[in-house]
Amino acid sequence: MSERSAGVSQPSTDRFADYGRPRRVDGGLRARSARGAIGSSWWSRRFLEVLESFALGTRLTRGRSYARAGQVLTLDIAPGRVSAVVQGSRPQPYQVSIALKPFPAARWSRIEAELAGQAFFSARLLAGDLPDELEELFVAAGAPLFPAAVDELTQRCNCPDFAVPCKHLAATFYLLAEAFDADPFELLHWRGRSRAQLLDELRARRVGATGAALPPAPAGPPSEPDGPESSVAVAAPVGAARALAGLPATPLAESADRFWMPSVPLPDRPPRLATGPDLLLRQLGAPAPAIGGPGLLERLRRAYRAFGPADR
């Protein structure tokens, strides 16, 4: 809830007397979206959808203009807490914080084991991407990425507004969603794991699962050459050659059968919404009379249905 200054309560007319337009800010954090919806990735849109599902939609809208005007001076994401400084109409900026309980270490260990055990997730994460199937994996591990109820969020702002969220909190939510757009790992960081921690753990678990290990380093300095044949130095294996040096060779006949097979079973993709083949036509509306008008639309619809899948 919004924090209020301690001391003797002032009359409401005094408390809100200096309300007005926010003070202009130079160099503030400005939302990249100038109009329309904020958030372009699935994880940022999902975050805002969850907030709006808590009946915060109209309250969030109050802060959208603040986010686009650059009123947020700073935004910091740490495990369990987002902190921001937001300039309002008063000379002193407001201190904002949004807390969400991070996952405990044991829960993260289970999540990392699940991620490392499926090549699909490991490859996407190591490439810097969060696949949309990731949300289901976190839910199955008992660690939903997004809050399930508004009381899971502890929202604080030291402005005198009683609304939660106030426009300063709402502006922080919008800038937070765009921070998730810019770096999806910030969402996981808020939940308790930084990008470096998560990817290092995934690499270590993948190496352990595949049995690939680095060969031990030489115990001492290289021996001195003792003959003409030893005058040519032999380069030590590096990169993949070093990692694979200790593995036994696999016969080609055995490798060919499994060449196109995944090393571990791929996760089932979530069900997709089944739509008719003429969905796009219904969204676009009738074409102009110069190119056929409604008659062309009907002919295209029949063609789509004729050439579409047999089960539709």
N, C-alpha and C positions, 0 to 999 in steps of 0.2 A: 504494500500500500504506500501511498505517497507520504513522505515524512514531512512534518511541519516543525517550524522553529519552536524551541522551548521558550517558556516565559508567559507573560500575561497575554491572554487572548485579546486581539484588537477587534474592533467593530468591523463587520464585513465590508462597510464602505471604505474603511482605511486599507483593509487587506487587498482589495481589488482596485484601489484608486489608480495605481500606476500601470494597470493593464492597458495594452494597446498593441500597436504593431511591433513585431520583434525588431531588435536592434540589428542593423546591417552588419554582416560579417564578411571580412576579406580573408580568403584562404581556407574557408570551412570545407568540410566534406560534403560534396554535392552529389545527389543521386544522379546516376547516368541517364535514367529514363526521364525525359522532359514531359511526357504526357502518357496517359493510359496506365496500364498495369506495370508494377515494379516486379522484377524478377524474371529471368529468362531460362534458368535451368530447372530441372524437375525438383531438385532439393530446395531451392529458394521458393519456388511457387508452392510446393507442399508445405513449407514452413508457414507461409502467409495464409494458406488455406486452413491450416490447423488453428491459427490464431483467430481467423474470422469465424471458425466453427464455434468458438467460445463466446459468440455474440459480441465480438470486439470490432466488427467491421466498420461501423460508423465512427467509433472512437479512433481506430487506426487512421481513418481518412483525415482526421484533424491534423495529424502529424505529417501527412504526405507533402504538404506545401513547405513545411519546415525542412524536410529532407531534401527537397528539390531546390530550396533557397540557400542551402549550405549552412544552416544554423547549427549543425552538429560540428563541434570543434575537434573533438577527438573520439575515437572508438577503439577499445582494447578488448580482445577476446582472450580469456584465460580459462583453464579447466573449471567449470561450474559457474563462471561469472562473466558477464559482459558489462564493461564500464564505459560511460560516455560523459562528455561535457557538452551541454546544449545551451546556446545563447537564446534567451527569451527577450521579453520587453524590458526587463530590469537590467541595471548595469552589471550585476554579478551573474555569471552563467550558472546554470543549475547542474547539480551532480546527479547522474542517473546510473542505476545498476539493475541488471536483470539476471537473477540467479536461477540456475537449473542444475539439480543434483547430478554430479558426474557418476559414471558407472564405477563400481569398486574394482580393484585390481583383479579379483577372481573372475568377475564377469567379463572383463576385457580379455583375460587369458582364454576363456572359452570362445569368445568372438574371434580372436586371432587364430585359434586352432581351426575353427570352422572356415575362416577365410583362406588360410594356408592349405587346407585340405582340398580346395576346389580351384583348379587352375584358372577357371574363368574369372573368379574374383581377384585372385592374385595378379593376373596379367593386367586387368583393368586398373586396379589400384596402383600397381607399380608404374603404369603409364600415366598416372595422374587423373584418373577418371573415377567417378562414383556411378556404377550402373544402377538403374532403377530397381533391379532385383535385390539390391543391398538392404533396402528397408525391410523386406520380408525376412531376410536372414537375421537381422537384428531383433525383429519381433520374435522369431522362433527361439532365439537365444535368451529371451526374457529381458531384452534391453532395447525397448523402442527408441528410435532415433529422436522422435518428436514427442513433446509432452501430450499425455492423454487427457489432462484436465487443466484448467486454468490455475488451480491452486498448486500445481507443480512448479509454477513460475513465481518467484518472489520479486515483485516489481517495486522499485523505490526511486523516488524523485523528491528533492527538497523544495520543490515549488509549492505554493499555497493552494494549488488546485486539488480538490478532493477526488476528481475522476481518476480511475485507474483502468487503462492507462491514460495519463494526461498526454498532451500533444508532444511533450518532450520525450516521454517513453515511446510514444507511437513513432516519432521520427527515428528514434534509435532502432526500433524494430525494422523499419524500412531499410536503413543503412546496413543493418545486420544481414538482411536478406541479400542485399547486393554484395556484401562481403563474402557470403556463401557462393554467389555467382563467380566472383573473381577467384576464389580458392575454396573448392568444396571441402578440403580437409579442415577448414576452420570449424565446420559443423562437428566433426569428430573431435577436434581440439576442445570445443566447448563441453563435450561429453567426457573428456578426460584423457585423450590420446593425441599427441601432436603428430604431424606428418612424419617427422624423422623417427619417432618412437615406433609408430605403427609399421612403417615400411621396413625398418631394421628388423623388427620382430618377424615380419612375414618372410623376409629373405632368409633369416636364420632357420625358421621352421621349414621352409621349402628345401633348404640344403639338407636339413636333418631327415626330411621325409624321403628324399631321393637318394640319400646315401653318398652324395658327392661331398668330398672333404679335401681340403688343401693338403698336399704332401708336406711332411715335416721339413723344416728348414735345416740346412747343414749345421752340424754341431760346432764346427770350427772353421777356420779360414781355409780356402781352397789349397790343395797340395801343390807344391812346386813341381813344374814339369821336370821329368827325369829322362827324357829321351826325345829324339827328333819328332816322333809321331805325336807326342803330347804337346807340341808347340802350338797347335791349332786349338783355340778355346772353343768349347761346346756351349752354346747358349742355353741357359736354363729355360724350361717351359714357362710361358706366361699366359695370362688370360684363361680362355677356355681350355687350352692344352694343359695348363697346370692343374685346373680343377678336375679334368678327366684322366689325368695321368695314372692314378691308382686304380681305375675301374677296369674290370676284366672286359676283354673284347667280346662283342656279341656277334654270333654268326649272322651273315647277311640274310640267309633264308628265314631266320626267326624275326629279324627286324622288318623285313618287307611286309609281312602280314599285319604288323601293328603300326605301320608308318602313319596311316591316316587316322589312327585311333587316339582319343585323348588319354593322357596318363591317368586321370581320375575321371569318374563319371561327371558329366556336366550337369548343373542344376536344371530342374524343370523350369521353363519359362512361364511366367504368370499368364493366365488366360487373357486374351485380348477381346475387345468388344467386337462382336460380329455385326457387320453392316452390309447393307445391300450394295450392289455394284453401281447404282445410280445416286449414291449419297452426294457425290461432288456436284452432280447436276442440280439436285435439290437445293444445295447451298448457293450455287451461282445464280440461279434464276434464269428467266427466259433470255435468249440472245436477242440482239438488235434485229429489226426487220430486214436490214440490208443483208444479213447473212442467213436468213431463214426464219427468224422469229420463233414463236412457240412450236411451229411445225417441225423445225429442225431439232428442238429439244426433245420432242416425243420420238422422233426417229433415232436419235442418239440413245435414248433410254431403252428402246427395243433392242438396239444393237448391243448395248452393254449387257442386257439380260441374256441375249442369245449367245454371246461369246464369253459370258462369265462362267464360274465353276458350276458344275452340273448339280451340286447340292444346294444351290441358292434358288 
